[in-house]
Amino acid sequence: MKSFSNKGNASIVMDIIDAIKSNKNYLSDIDGLIGDGDHGINMNKGFSIAGQRISDDETFSSAMKILGDTLLLEIGGSMGPIYGTFFRTCALKTKDLEEIVAPEFCAMLESANEKVKGIGGAKVGDKTLIDTLEPAVCAMKSAVADGLDFKEALSVASEAAENGKESTKGMVAKIGRASRLGERSRGVLDAGATSCCIILKSMMESVSEKLGN
């Protein structure tokens, strides 16, 4: 069974950080359509600070923890606690592992999804990042259960994340500031779902590269 090493793989987290930084303006533009327009700015700030604190010799788990701690403790708004919890949970679920295989990676994401849902009570259909995260987790869990190898399961999860993000365009926001807009929130991507998609797809791609051929 394919696996990737926990040791020396902080680069997976750095790739996520770079992906968010590269999409700073895009995320703020999306957020500006039905929100404050500061999602990309806040995300870029938190991820940039964390990137300066992560050294090359960090493990995958320790780099995740640094990112999670930074977002949770130093970034305001709703995204700091949500993504802080996500990354800290990922770190906690993998910190004792030397090699990470598909079922363990899937369990990591499943646990993070449950923790995030517990913060705001969002569910699929509410036009939040859960519309990206939960379908990706469920797709990977099913792929692993069906016997797909790690790389194939990552690809399935990545596609589900993309489809989940796109589904928010047709939804009416039920949670958060955008919920006050009612029907006017329909027709626009959710910024949180979009940033979550960027994070997950970057993570899946980076891990897949670590697995080799």
MITOR-11853 format. One record per residue (C-alpha): residue number from 1; residue in one letter; x, y, z. Coordinates in nm, 4 decimals. Last residue first. Layout:
BEGIN
{num = NUM	residuo = A	X = X	Y = Y	Z = Z}
...
% end
This chain:
BEGIN
{num = 213	residuo = N	X = 0.4344	Y = 0.6403	Z = -0.9602}
{num = 212	residuo = G	X = 0.5394	Y = 0.8647	Z = -0.6727}
{num = 211	residuo = L	X = 0.3494	Y = 0.8885	Z = -0.3449}
{num = 210	residuo = K	X = 0.4960	Y = 1.2302	Z = -0.2700}
{num = 209	residuo = E	X = 0.3410	Y = 1.3678	Z = -0.5896}
{num = 208	residuo = S	X = -0.0006	Y = 1.2450	Z = -0.4763}
{num = 207	residuo = V	X = 0.0470	Y = 1.4196	Z = -0.1438}
{num = 206	residuo = S	X = 0.1113	Y = 1.7481	Z = -0.3237}
{num = 205	residuo = E	X = -0.1881	Y = 1.7102	Z = -0.5548}
{num = 204	residuo = M	X = -0.4265	Y = 1.6147	Z = -0.2747}
{num = 203	residuo = M	X = -0.3096	Y = 1.9011	Z = -0.0519}
{num = 202	residuo = S	X = -0.3382	Y = 2.1561	Z = -0.3321}
{num = 201	residuo = K	X = -0.6849	Y = 2.0275	Z = -0.4193}
{num = 200	residuo = L	X = -0.7902	Y = 2.0428	Z = -0.0555}
{num = 199	residuo = I	X = -0.6662	Y = 2.3956	Z = 0.0085}
{num = 198	residuo = I	X = -0.8022	Y = 2.5416	Z = -0.3165}
{num = 197	residuo = C	X = -1.1371	Y = 2.3728	Z = -0.2551}
{num = 196	residuo = C	X = -1.1491	Y = 2.5101	Z = 0.0981}
{num = 195	residuo = S	X = -1.0790	Y = 2.8582	Z = -0.0397}
{num = 194	residuo = T	X = -1.3733	Y = 2.8199	Z = -0.2779}
{num = 193	residuo = A	X = -1.6132	Y = 2.6796	Z = -0.0196}
{num = 192	residuo = G	X = -1.5222	Y = 2.9693	Z = 0.2052}
{num = 191	residuo = A	X = -1.5808	Y = 3.2224	Z = -0.0723}
{num = 190	residuo = D	X = -1.9227	Y = 3.0822	Z = -0.1645}
{num = 189	residuo = L	X = -1.9722	Y = 3.0930	Z = -0.5398}
{num = 188	residuo = V	X = -2.2344	Y = 3.3353	Z = -0.6681}
{num = 187	residuo = G	X = -2.5655	Y = 3.2664	Z = -0.8418}
{num = 186	residuo = R	X = -2.7770	Y = 3.2744	Z = -0.5273}
{num = 185	residuo = S	X = -2.6853	Y = 3.5231	Z = -0.2543}
{num = 184	residuo = R	X = -2.9576	Y = 3.7598	Z = -0.3752}
{num = 183	residuo = E	X = -3.2144	Y = 3.4960	Z = -0.2802}
{num = 182	residuo = G	X = -3.1569	Y = 3.5671	Z = 0.0896}
{num = 181	residuo = L	X = -2.9169	Y = 3.8551	Z = 0.1422}
{num = 180	residuo = R	X = -2.9086	Y = 3.8154	Z = 0.5189}
{num = 179	residuo = S	X = -2.7568	Y = 3.4698	Z = 0.4734}
{num = 178	residuo = A	X = -2.4435	Y = 3.6372	Z = 0.3351}
{num = 177	residuo = R	X = -2.3368	Y = 3.7328	Z = 0.6865}
{num = 176	residuo = G	X = -2.3162	Y = 3.3767	Z = 0.8082}
{num = 175	residuo = I	X = -2.5364	Y = 3.0721	Z = 0.7571}
{num = 174	residuo = K	X = -2.8243	Y = 2.9977	Z = 0.5209}
{num = 173	residuo = A	X = -2.6764	Y = 3.1202	Z = 0.1934}
{num = 172	residuo = V	X = -2.8986	Y = 3.0444	Z = -0.1071}
{num = 171	residuo = M	X = -2.7448	Y = 2.7824	Z = -0.3318}
{num = 170	residuo = G	X = -2.6851	Y = 2.7620	Z = -0.7059}
{num = 169	residuo = K	X = -2.3254	Y = 2.8818	Z = -0.6916}
{num = 168	residuo = T	X = -2.2578	Y = 2.6546	Z = -0.3961}
{num = 167	residuo = S	X = -2.2562	Y = 2.3526	Z = -0.6294}
{num = 166	residuo = E	X = -1.9297	Y = 2.4707	Z = -0.7859}
{num = 165	residuo = K	X = -1.7457	Y = 2.4188	Z = -0.4572}
{num = 164	residuo = G	X = -1.8864	Y = 2.0701	Z = -0.4184}
{num = 163	residuo = N	X = -1.7902	Y = 1.9786	Z = -0.7741}
{num = 162	residuo = E	X = -1.4327	Y = 2.0921	Z = -0.7118}
{num = 161	residuo = A	X = -1.4146	Y = 1.9064	Z = -0.3804}
{num = 160	residuo = A	X = -1.5575	Y = 1.5934	Z = -0.5433}
{num = 159	residuo = E	X = -1.2892	Y = 1.6096	Z = -0.8131}
{num = 158	residuo = S	X = -1.0181	Y = 1.6365	Z = -0.5485}
{num = 157	residuo = A	X = -1.1629	Y = 1.3442	Z = -0.3550}
{num = 156	residuo = V	X = -1.1646	Y = 1.1205	Z = -0.6643}
{num = 155	residuo = S	X = -0.8050	Y = 1.2178	Z = -0.7430}
{num = 154	residuo = L	X = -0.6955	Y = 1.1470	Z = -0.3864}
{num = 153	residuo = A	X = -0.8638	Y = 0.8059	Z = -0.4005}
{num = 152	residuo = E	X = -0.6782	Y = 0.7241	Z = -0.7224}
{num = 151	residuo = K	X = -0.3474	Y = 0.8231	Z = -0.5666}
{num = 150	residuo = F	X = -0.4094	Y = 0.6138	Z = -0.2544}
{num = 149	residuo = D	X = -0.5209	Y = 0.2987	Z = -0.4352}
{num = 148	residuo = L	X = -0.8856	Y = 0.2231	Z = -0.4988}
{num = 147	residuo = G	X = -1.0189	Y = -0.0640	Z = -0.2890}
{num = 146	residuo = D	X = -1.3854	Y = 0.0253	Z = -0.2737}
{num = 145	residuo = A	X = -1.3497	Y = 0.1319	Z = 0.0904}
{num = 144	residuo = V	X = -1.0718	Y = 0.3718	Z = -0.0123}
{num = 143	residuo = A	X = -1.2910	Y = 0.5239	Z = -0.2831}
{num = 142	residuo = S	X = -1.5888	Y = 0.5501	Z = -0.0474}
{num = 141	residuo = K	X = -1.3841	Y = 0.7340	Z = 0.2155}
{num = 140	residuo = M	X = -1.2356	Y = 0.9574	Z = -0.0511}
{num = 139	residuo = A	X = -1.5768	Y = 1.0527	Z = -0.1832}
{num = 138	residuo = C	X = -1.7152	Y = 1.1128	Z = 0.1651}
{num = 137	residuo = V	X = -1.4234	Y = 1.3396	Z = 0.2559}
{num = 136	residuo = A	X = -1.4490	Y = 1.5379	Z = -0.0676}
{num = 135	residuo = P	X = -1.8271	Y = 1.5681	Z = -0.0341}
{num = 134	residuo = E	X = -1.7806	Y = 1.6940	Z = 0.3251}
{num = 133	residuo = L	X = -1.5185	Y = 1.9560	Z = 0.2488}
{num = 132	residuo = T	X = -1.6668	Y = 2.1420	Z = -0.0468}
{num = 131	residuo = D	X = -2.0241	Y = 2.1965	Z = 0.0724}
{num = 130	residuo = I	X = -1.8792	Y = 2.2227	Z = 0.4238}
{num = 129	residuo = L	X = -1.7037	Y = 2.5412	Z = 0.3039}
{num = 128	residuo = T	X = -2.0392	Y = 2.7154	Z = 0.3240}
{num = 127	residuo = K	X = -2.3548	Y = 2.7439	Z = 0.1129}
{num = 126	residuo = D	X = -2.5982	Y = 2.5802	Z = 0.3605}
{num = 125	residuo = G	X = -2.6568	Y = 2.2810	Z = 0.1335}
{num = 124	residuo = V	X = -2.4219	Y = 2.0430	Z = 0.3136}
{num = 123	residuo = K	X = -2.4296	Y = 2.1193	Z = 0.6854}
{num = 122	residuo = A	X = -2.3170	Y = 2.4074	Z = 0.9012}
{num = 121	residuo = G	X = -2.3336	Y = 2.3802	Z = 1.2803}
{num = 120	residuo = G	X = -2.0833	Y = 2.6593	Z = 1.3307}
{num = 119	residuo = I	X = -1.8048	Y = 2.4969	Z = 1.5278}
{num = 118	residuo = G	X = -1.9150	Y = 2.1325	Z = 1.5234}
{num = 117	residuo = K	X = -1.9030	Y = 2.1177	Z = 1.1462}
{num = 116	residuo = V	X = -1.5329	Y = 2.2059	Z = 1.1662}
{num = 115	residuo = K	X = -1.4650	Y = 1.9251	Z = 1.4127}
{num = 114	residuo = E	X = -1.6559	Y = 1.6733	Z = 1.2006}
{num = 113	residuo = N	X = -1.4657	Y = 1.7710	Z = 0.8862}
{num = 112	residuo = A	X = -1.1324	Y = 1.7498	Z = 1.0665}
{num = 111	residuo = S	X = -1.2141	Y = 1.3972	Z = 1.1847}
{num = 110	residuo = E	X = -1.3066	Y = 1.2884	Z = 0.8328}
{num = 109	residuo = L	X = -0.9940	Y = 1.4482	Z = 0.6907}
{num = 108	residuo = M	X = -0.7664	Y = 1.2597	Z = 0.9302}
{num = 107	residuo = A	X = -0.9610	Y = 0.9358	Z = 0.8821}
{num = 106	residuo = C	X = -0.9014	Y = 0.9659	Z = 0.5055}
{num = 105	residuo = F	X = -0.5295	Y = 1.0167	Z = 0.5601}
{num = 104	residuo = E	X = -0.5275	Y = 0.7140	Z = 0.7889}
{num = 103	residuo = P	X = -0.7157	Y = 0.4997	Z = 0.5359}
{num = 102	residuo = A	X = -0.4822	Y = 0.6165	Z = 0.2540}
{num = 101	residuo = V	X = -0.1505	Y = 0.5506	Z = 0.4256}
{num = 100	residuo = I	X = 0.0609	Y = 0.7866	Z = 0.6365}
{num = 99	residuo = E	X = 0.4060	Y = 0.6701	Z = 0.7415}
{num = 98	residuo = E	X = 0.5684	Y = 0.7687	Z = 1.0697}
{num = 97	residuo = L	X = 0.2378	Y = 0.8282	Z = 1.2462}
{num = 96	residuo = D	X = 0.2154	Y = 0.9755	Z = 1.5955}
{num = 95	residuo = K	X = 0.1320	Y = 1.3293	Z = 1.4786}
{num = 94	residuo = T	X = -0.1288	Y = 1.2194	Z = 1.2234}
{num = 93	residuo = K	X = -0.4653	Y = 1.2768	Z = 1.3924}
{num = 92	residuo = L	X = -0.3399	Y = 1.5739	Z = 1.5958}
{num = 91	residuo = A	X = -0.1988	Y = 1.7547	Z = 1.2933}
{num = 90	residuo = C	X = -0.5179	Y = 1.7121	Z = 1.0903}
{num = 89	residuo = T	X = -0.7152	Y = 1.8389	Z = 1.3895}
{num = 88	residuo = R	X = -0.4906	Y = 2.1437	Z = 1.4144}
{num = 87	residuo = F	X = -0.5391	Y = 2.2082	Z = 1.0432}
{num = 86	residuo = F	X = -0.9184	Y = 2.2059	Z = 1.0563}
{num = 85	residuo = T	X = -0.9424	Y = 2.3880	Z = 1.3883}
{num = 84	residuo = G	X = -0.7333	Y = 2.6753	Z = 1.2570}
{num = 83	residuo = Y	X = -0.9399	Y = 2.6678	Z = 0.9387}
{num = 82	residuo = I	X = -1.2589	Y = 2.7275	Z = 1.1352}
{num = 81	residuo = P	X = -1.1170	Y = 2.9485	Z = 1.4105}
{num = 80	residuo = G	X = -0.9435	Y = 3.1832	Z = 1.1662}
{num = 79	residuo = M	X = -1.2163	Y = 3.1686	Z = 0.9008}
{num = 78	residuo = S	X = -1.4895	Y = 3.3208	Z = 1.1141}
{num = 77	residuo = G	X = -1.3290	Y = 3.6578	Z = 1.1724}
{num = 76	residuo = G	X = -0.9968	Y = 3.6974	Z = 1.3440}
{num = 75	residuo = I	X = -0.6531	Y = 3.5578	Z = 1.2720}
{num = 74	residuo = E	X = -0.3956	Y = 3.5191	Z = 1.5493}
{num = 73	residuo = L	X = -0.4869	Y = 3.2237	Z = 1.7690}
{num = 72	residuo = L	X = -0.6739	Y = 2.9902	Z = 1.5377}
{num = 71	residuo = L	X = -0.4917	Y = 3.0767	Z = 1.2169}
{num = 70	residuo = T	X = -0.1466	Y = 3.0621	Z = 1.3707}
{num = 69	residuo = D	X = -0.2205	Y = 2.7469	Z = 1.5678}
{num = 68	residuo = G	X = -0.3505	Y = 2.5693	Z = 1.2584}
{num = 67	residuo = L	X = -0.0522	Y = 2.6650	Z = 1.0441}
{num = 66	residuo = I	X = 0.1940	Y = 2.5594	Z = 1.3138}
{num = 65	residuo = K	X = -0.0020	Y = 2.2386	Z = 1.3694}
{num = 64	residuo = M	X = -0.0018	Y = 2.1491	Z = 1.0003}
{num = 63	residuo = A	X = 0.3731	Y = 2.2047	Z = 0.9884}
{num = 62	residuo = S	X = 0.4086	Y = 1.9755	Z = 1.2893}
{num = 61	residuo = S	X = 0.2017	Y = 1.7065	Z = 1.1192}
{num = 60	residuo = F	X = 0.3834	Y = 1.7099	Z = 0.7844}
{num = 59	residuo = T	X = 0.7095	Y = 1.6980	Z = 0.9763}
{num = 58	residuo = E	X = 0.9238	Y = 2.0077	Z = 1.0055}
{num = 57	residuo = D	X = 1.2714	Y = 1.9994	Z = 0.8519}
{num = 56	residuo = D	X = 1.1991	Y = 2.2674	Z = 0.5944}
{num = 55	residuo = S	X = 1.1035	Y = 2.5227	Z = 0.8578}
{num = 54	residuo = I	X = 0.7543	Y = 2.6575	Z = 0.9135}
{num = 53	residuo = R	X = 0.7375	Y = 2.9941	Z = 1.0878}
{num = 52	residuo = Q	X = 0.7425	Y = 3.2199	Z = 0.7817}
{num = 51	residuo = G	X = 0.4705	Y = 3.0110	Z = 0.6219}
{num = 50	residuo = A	X = 0.2492	Y = 3.0611	Z = 0.9260}
{num = 49	residuo = I	X = 0.2582	Y = 3.4387	Z = 0.8831}
{num = 48	residuo = S	X = 0.1778	Y = 3.4032	Z = 0.5119}
{num = 47	residuo = F	X = -0.1143	Y = 3.1686	Z = 0.5808}
{num = 46	residuo = G	X = -0.2678	Y = 3.4094	Z = 0.8289}
{num = 45	residuo = K	X = -0.2297	Y = 3.7208	Z = 0.6154}
{num = 44	residuo = N	X = -0.3308	Y = 3.5535	Z = 0.2897}
{num = 43	residuo = M	X = -0.6474	Y = 3.4162	Z = 0.4494}
{num = 42	residuo = N	X = -0.7401	Y = 3.7556	Z = 0.5889}
{num = 41	residuo = I	X = -0.6822	Y = 3.9342	Z = 0.2580}
{num = 40	residuo = G	X = -0.8546	Y = 3.6641	Z = 0.0533}
{num = 39	residuo = H	X = -1.1633	Y = 3.6739	Z = 0.2721}
{num = 38	residuo = D	X = -1.1767	Y = 4.0549	Z = 0.2840}
{num = 37	residuo = G	X = -1.4504	Y = 4.1258	Z = 0.0322}
{num = 36	residuo = D	X = -1.7083	Y = 4.1952	Z = 0.3019}
{num = 35	residuo = G	X = -1.9650	Y = 3.9517	Z = 0.1667}
{num = 34	residuo = I	X = -2.1984	Y = 3.8819	Z = -0.1268}
{num = 33	residuo = L	X = -1.9965	Y = 3.9847	Z = -0.4337}
{num = 32	residuo = G	X = -1.6915	Y = 4.0944	Z = -0.2348}
{num = 31	residuo = D	X = -1.6237	Y = 3.7390	Z = -0.1242}
{num = 30	residuo = I	X = -1.5624	Y = 3.6327	Z = -0.4827}
{num = 29	residuo = D	X = -1.3245	Y = 3.9234	Z = -0.5426}
{num = 28	residuo = S	X = -1.1510	Y = 3.8572	Z = -0.2107}
{num = 27	residuo = L	X = -1.0892	Y = 3.4957	Z = -0.3050}
{num = 26	residuo = Y	X = -0.9530	Y = 3.5877	Z = -0.6481}
{num = 25	residuo = N	X = -0.7256	Y = 3.8535	Z = -0.4986}
{num = 24	residuo = K	X = -0.5617	Y = 3.6135	Z = -0.2539}
{num = 23	residuo = N	X = -0.5400	Y = 3.3212	Z = -0.4961}
{num = 22	residuo = S	X = -0.1607	Y = 3.3015	Z = -0.5139}
{num = 21	residuo = K	X = -0.1355	Y = 3.3362	Z = -0.1364}
{num = 20	residuo = I	X = -0.3816	Y = 3.0501	Z = -0.0886}
{num = 19	residuo = A	X = -0.1862	Y = 2.8230	Z = -0.3236}
{num = 18	residuo = D	X = 0.1456	Y = 2.9174	Z = -0.1601}
{num = 17	residuo = I	X = 0.0121	Y = 2.8186	Z = 0.1817}
{num = 16	residuo = I	X = -0.1140	Y = 2.4871	Z = 0.0481}
{num = 15	residuo = D	X = 0.2263	Y = 2.4208	Z = -0.1122}
{num = 14	residuo = M	X = 0.3903	Y = 2.5052	Z = 0.2202}
{num = 13	residuo = V	X = 0.1725	Y = 2.2431	Z = 0.3861}
{num = 12	residuo = I	X = 0.2875	Y = 1.9724	Z = 0.1466}
{num = 11	residuo = S	X = 0.6434	Y = 2.1056	Z = 0.1784}
{num = 10	residuo = A	X = 0.6371	Y = 2.0194	Z = 0.5482}
{num = 9	residuo = N	X = 0.7097	Y = 1.6677	Z = 0.4303}
{num = 8	residuo = G	X = 1.0360	Y = 1.5920	Z = 0.6044}
{num = 7	residuo = K	X = 0.9002	Y = 1.3277	Z = 0.8388}
{num = 6	residuo = N	X = 0.5382	Y = 1.2274	Z = 0.7957}
{num = 5	residuo = S	X = 0.6401	Y = 0.9915	Z = 0.5189}
{num = 4	residuo = F	X = 0.4031	Y = 0.9110	Z = 0.2360}
{num = 3	residuo = S	X = 0.2172	Y = 0.5877	Z = 0.1780}
{num = 2	residuo = K	X = 0.1365	Y = 0.3402	Z = -0.0966}
{num = 1	residuo = M	X = 0.0000	Y = 0.0000	Z = 0.0000}
% end
